[in-house]
Amino acid sequence: MNKLLGRLKTFPIHPLLFALYPVIFLYAYNFSQVSFFELIVPLVFSLIATILFYGVCALIYRNKEKAAILVSVGIVFFFFYGNFYDGSKLLVRSVSGSSELSTAIIKDRFLLPFVVCLIGGWGTVVFFSRKKFARLSQVFTVISIVLVGLNCTLIVKDFLQKSNKNGIVKSNPWTSPLKSNGSISGKPDVYFITLDEFVGSNTLKNYYQYDPAWFFDFLTQQGFHIIPKSRSNYFSTMNCLFSILNMDYIHYNPDFYGKYNVGSLFESMGYRFFNTMPQRTLSDAFYLKMNDGFIMELIHCSMLKSLGQEIQRFNILYIFNNFGRLIHEKGPKFIHIHIMCPHVPFVFDSTGARLPYAEKVNWRNKNIYLGQWIFVAKKMQSVVDSIFTQSPKPIIIIQSDHGVRSLPHGGQQPPLISDEKGIVFMDGDSARPFNYFQVSCNNISAFYFPDSNYADLYDSMTPVNTFRIVFNHFFNATFPLMPDESYNGPMVTSVTTLKDTANFQNVTRFTRW
């Protein structure tokens, strides 16, 4: 026993700390967005893999310091390969001034073997060196303790600040229970489905030269009401969603970030809240398999980044294929499904077949994005059919967060010009001017009300009023409608203040079609 304790005291801990650091770092800077329980899988995986790697190296090197140093270096390269990849592309682009050159030179099939050779070369030098590495191992230990300690301090600080906020925004006026107005019997299940970057028909017709009438006709035939002039309130997903889910403009109330006042209202009426967004804050939130935020970001930063497309495919297909599990949950229930598609990476063609890795961000070929849009639309037909088959008299809202924000300019900032209609860019294919704000805000909004009474909806309504109208129509609320406006500004986060949002620009007049 004493011998075992003695070995533990001399065991180099820096490999374990370096393995913990990327997970803790990412959590520290996304504290308000990530549940602590989401750390368990990546932490356990990192620790087990590190211990196994160390065990193999210790058997080969017959020296614990040498083995630990190689493992620590390997961990750093493994977890920060994605940053090295992005930095290399940025460096080549900055030096050459060519985005095409950086894309052609910096590829995983070139860079990954190079990094592996660096690690192998370092391991060879360490193996044949006669020097003792105890001092270097101590330095690694100090560095790893400092890195982990600093981020743990940030986590504790954020936790204490969060505890003082009591969970719900103090200024929130929407905490009293609502009641059904009798227009429908009982409490209907409510489905709110967000399709990320699922552009509206105006952009499809005018830019992609594609008529999506088959999809919108399907929704209309099912009894949906389509908002013909719908546009998003913001350009970023989080700004859009948290404005919708709090029924107010997020840059007016940055404390709403990470909050679900809409979900809280439904809970006050006895609803269960099921949610697939990364920001889980309510106890009854339900996760569909793998979180597409935290773990995906870890993977993107690591040597596993090339697997990101497969994981994206898995997540999207899992949600579509297992949607019925939520429908069967006992109600009444409010279900929010956020599907990260047709948002990049491009992983599906129009039939759902796998796209080559090289196409993951190919905006030059319009058919790539269009194919993924068609795939999602076809899947949504099946989702709608499933809901109607299994859920009596539901409320269904199908909405995209925003329109298309990237168009075929090779990943470069499009050439911008100004005129009386606002900021426009030139289409690289046809040299026709397009209003960037129009296509970026051109989303879809489709509503199904079980009483078929759509009198409260209007042609130019925007998503911020979605649940104000739903609560007023079905639950006897009297929420005044917000102005239907669109704003250009940075993404609001948990550390944003009202002072930070003072520079948001009202671009409403540039977004109308």
N, C-alpha and C positions, 0 to 999 in steps of 0.2 A: 504493500500500500504506500509506504513512504517512498519507495522507488518510483512508483507511478506519479505521486505528487511532485517529486523532484523533476521528472521529465516534463510535466505540465508547466512547471515554473519556468523552464528553459525553452519551452515551445515558442517559436516565432509566431506572434499573433497577427503580424501585418498582412499576410495573405487573406485572412478572414476579414480584417477590417477593410482592406481594399475591395473585397467582394461585396461587403455591405454598403460601401460608400455610394456607388451609382444609384442604388435603390433609394437610399436615405436622402441623397442630394435631390433626386427628382421629386420625392415626396415633400421635402422641405419647401421647394419652390412651387408646389401645386397643392399645398396643404388644404385649401378650402375646396378643392375639386375632387379629392381622392379620399376614400374611406381607408382607415387604418388597416382593415382586414384585407384590402387589396394588395398590401405589402407582403402578406404571408407567403404566397406562391413564389414570387421572384426571390424573396429572401431565402427561403428553404432551398430553392433550386441553386442559387448562387453558393450557399454554404456547402451543400452536398457536393456540387461539382468541384469546388475549391479543395475540399478535403480529399476527394478522390485523386485530383490532379497532383496535390502535394504528396499523397501516398506513393504514387507511381514515381514521381521525381525523387523522393527520398530513397526509394529502393535502388534507383539508378545511380544517384550521386553519392550515396552513403554519407551525406553531409546535410544536416538539417538547415543550416544557414544558406548553403548554395541552393538547395531545393526551394526554400521559401522565397529567395530572391527571384529565381526564375518564375515561380508561380505568380508572384506579385506583378512582375513586368508583363507576364502573359495576360493577367487579369486586366491590367490597365489598357493594353492594346485591344483586348477583346471587347471591353465595354465602351471604349472611346473610338473604335474603328469608324463608326458612322460620322463622328465629328471630324476625324482625320480625313475621311472621304469628302465631306462637304467643304472642309477647309482647303483641300487640294484643288477642288474644282474652282473655288473662289480665287485662289492664288493664280491658277493658270488663266482664268478669265480676266483677272486684273492686269496681269502682265501682258497678255496677248491682245486683250480687248475683244476677244472672240468667244462667244458662248458656244459656238459649234465646235471649236477646237478643244475647249475644256470637256465637253461631252464626249468627244471622240477619244481623247487621251485617258481621262479619268474614268475607268470602268472597273467594276468589281473583279472581272476576270484578269485584269492587270494588277490592280492595287492589292487585292487580297493575297495572292501568292507572294508579292513583295513584302507585305507585313509579316506573313508567316516565316519568310526567310530571315527577316530581321530578328524575330523571336528565336528562331533556330540558331542563328549566328550568335546571339547573346548567350543562349544556353550552352553552345559549344565552347565559347570563351570561358564561361564560368566553370564548366566541367574540367577543362584542362588547366585552369589556373591553379597555381600552388599557394596563392594568397588566401588568408583567412578572411571570411566575409562577415565576421561577427559585428564589426563596427558599422559596416554598410547596412546590415540587417537591423541594427539599432536605429540608424537614421530612418530607414523605411518605417519602423515601428512608430517613431515620433511623428513623422509626416502623416501616417494613416490615422493616428489618434487625434491629431489636430483637425484633419479634414472631417472625420466622423463627428468629433466633438462640436465643431462649429455648426454643422448642420443639425445636430440634435438640439443645440441651443436655439436655433431658429424655430424648430418644431415646437419646443416647449413654449417659446414666446408666442407663437401663433395660437397654440392651444389655449393659453391663458387669456388671450384677447378674444378668442371665439367663445370661451366660457362666460365672459362678461357680457356677451351680446344676447344671451338667453335664446338663441336659436332663431326666433322670428324677429324681423325688423320692428323696432319699437313704434315706428310711425305708421305701421301697417293698419289700415282701418278695416280690413276684411277678415275679421276673426269671428263674427257672430254667425251661428248656424243659419243656413238658408233652407227653404222648404219648396217642394215641388208645387207648381202652380195649377196642377190638375189637368193640364193639356194632354198629359200622357199618364197612363196608370203605372203606379210604382215608381221605382228609381231606375232609369235606363242606364245601361252600361255606356261609358263614354270612351271612345277610341280617338286618340290624337296621334296621328302618324306624320312624322317629319321626314321628308326625303331631302337629303343634303345636296344642294346645288342642282336640284331638279328644275330646269328652266321652264318658263311658261311658253305658251304657243306663239306669242308675238316674236320672240327671238328665234324660235324654231322655224317659223315661216320666213322671216325677213333675213336672217343670217345663215341658217343652216339649209334653207330652201327645202324644208321638210314639213309636211302637213300632218300634225298629230291628231287629226279629227277622230280617228278610230278609237283612241283612248278616251278623249273627252266625251265622245258620243256614248261610249260604254258607261261612263259615270252618269251621264244625263239619263240614260235609259234605266239605270238602277235607282233613279230618284234623287241624285245629287244635284245641288245647285252650284254652278261654277261662278266664281267672282271674275267677271270679264276683264277688269282693269286692276287686278290685284298686283301689288308691289310690296317688297319687303321694307321694313323700317330701318334696317342697317345692312352692312355689307359682310359682317362676320357672323359666324354661326352662333357663338355664345351671346353676343349682343342681341341677336334676333330671338333666340330661344328664351333668354331670361326676361326679355321685355314681354314676350307672349305669356310666359308662365307666371308673371307678376302683374300683368295687365297694365303696364306703365313703361315709359321710356327708361331704359337702364342707365343712360348717362345723366338723367335727372336724379336717379336713386341708385348709386353704385353699390349700396349695401344690399340690394336685391340680388347681387351676384351670388350664385350658389343656393338661392332660396327658391322655394316652390309654393308661393302663396296660393296659386290655383289648386295645387295638390292639397294644401292645408284646408282650403275651403271645402273640397270634396270630402276630406276626412271628417270634417266637422258635421257632415250630413250622413255619416255612417258608411262612406265609400272606402274601399281599399285602394291604395295607390300603388300601381306597378309602373316601373320606370327603367328604361335601358340607357339613360344618359350616364356618363362617367360620374357626375356629381351626385352621389347618393346622400341624402340628408334625412330621409324619413325611414322609420323602422320597417315599414312594410314594402320598401322598394324591392323589386325583383330583378335579378341580373340574368341575362341570357348568355350562358356559358362564359366566354372570355371578354373582359372589358376591352373595348376598342381604343381606349385612351392611354392609360398608364403603361400597361404591358407593351402596347404597340410602340410607344415612345422609347421604352427601354430597348426593344428589338431594333428599332430604327437606329439607335446610337451604337449598337453592337455589331459584331461580325455576322450576326444573323439577319442583318438588314435586308439581304436579298430574299429572305423568306417572308418579308412583310406582305408581299402580294398574295401569297398562299394563305396567310393568316387573315388578310382582309377578305378574301373569297370565302374562307371558312366562316367568319363572323356573319357576313351578309347572308350566306346560304342558310346558316343555322337559324337566324332570326326568321327568315321567310319560311323555312321548313318546320319550325317549331312554334309558329305563331298560334296554332290551335291550342297549345298548352295554356296560354293566357286566357283564351276565350272560355275554356272549361273551368277556370277558377271561379269559385263561388263569388257572387256579387252582392250588392252592386259594386262596381269597380271602375276606376279611372285609370286608363292604360295609356302611357306615353311611350311610343316606339320611335327611336331616332335611328334611321338607317343611313349609314355613311356612304351613300351611293345615289346618283352617279358621280359623286365627288371622287377626285383622284385618290389613290392610283386606279388606273384603268385596268380592270382585271376580267371583264366580261365583254364578249361581243353581243350582238343582238339576240343570239340564241342561248347565251349563257356559257358558251365555250370559253376556254382559257385563252387570254391574250398573251403574246410574248412579253417577256420582261422589259424589252426595249420600248414597248408602247406605254409604259406605266404613266408617263406624263406627256404623252404626245398630243399636244393641242394643235399642231400643224395640220394634221389630218382630221378634218371635221367628222369623218365617219367613226372615229374612235370614240369620242364623247357621245355622239349620236347613238351608236350601238349600245353603249352602256345605259343610256336614257331609255331606249326601247326595251332592253332587258328588264329594267326596274318597272316600267309601265306594265309589261306583261305579268310580272310577279304580283303587282298590285291588283290586277284583275282577280287573281286567285285569292288574295287576302280578302278583298271585298266580298267575294262569293262565300268564303269561309265564315266571315262575320255574320252575314245575312242568314246563313244556314244554321248557325249554332247560337246566335245571340238575339233574343227577341227585342224588337224595336230599339235598336241602338242609336246613339248619337255618334256620328263618324265625321272626323275632320282630317282631311288629307291636305297637307301644306308643305311647301318647300321653304327652307329658311331664307334663301336668297336665289338669285339667278346665277348665270355664268360669270365668273370673275376673271377668267383667263381665256384668251383667244389666240389664234395661231400667229404668234410672233416669235416663235422659237425660244420661249421662256424669257425673252427680253421685255423690258418696259416698252409698250407700244408708243409710237410717235404721237404725241398729244398736240392738239391745236384747240384754240378757243374760238367760239363764234357766239351769236346771240342765243343759241340753244344750249350753251353750256360746253363742257369738256367733251370732245369727240375724238375718236381715233380712226385711223385709216385701216380698212380691211386689207390685209396683205395680199389677198387673192384678187379682189375686184376693184380695189382702190376707191371703194364707196365709203363715205363717212358714216360712222355709227356712234351713237351716244353711249359712252361707257356706263354712265349711271343708269340708263334705261335697261341695258342687258344685265347689269349686275343686280338690279332690283326686280327684274321680271320673274317673279315666282308664280306658283300656282296656289290657289285656295279653293278647295271643294268641300261642301258641307252636305251631310245627310241628316235631316231632322225627321224623327219618326212621325211627327204630325203633319209633315209636308208643308208647313207654314214658313215661308222664307221672307215674309214681309219685313223683318228686321234687318235683313242683309241688304247691301247696296253695292252698286257697281264698282265704286272706288275705295271700298273699305280695305284697310291694311291689317296685318296680323295682330297688332297691339290691341285691337278691339275684339279679337276672336272670342275670348272667354267672358268679356263684359256682355257681349250679345247673348252668349249661351246661358249665362247665369240670369240675365234679365228675362230671357225668353222662357226658360224652363223652371227656374227656381225662385221666382218672385223677387229678384234683386232689382235695384234701381241705380245701377252704376251709370254715371254719365259717360258718354263716348269720348275717347281721346281724339285730338286732331290727327288726321291721317297724314303723317309726314315721314320723310326719309332723311337719314342723317349719315354723313360721312365723317368717320373718326376712328381712333384706335380701339382695339378690343378692351372692354372694361373687365377688370379682374378684381380679386378680393382686396387688393391694396389700393385700388383706384379711389380717388376722392372727387368731390364735386369740383374742386379747383382744377383737377386734371382734365375734367371733361368740358371745360369752358370753351375749348376750341373746336367743338363739334360743329360742323357746317350743315345747315339745312339745305338739302339739294332736291327738295320735293319737286320743284318746277322742272328739273332736268330729267326726272324719272318717268314722267307720264308719257304714254304712247298716244 
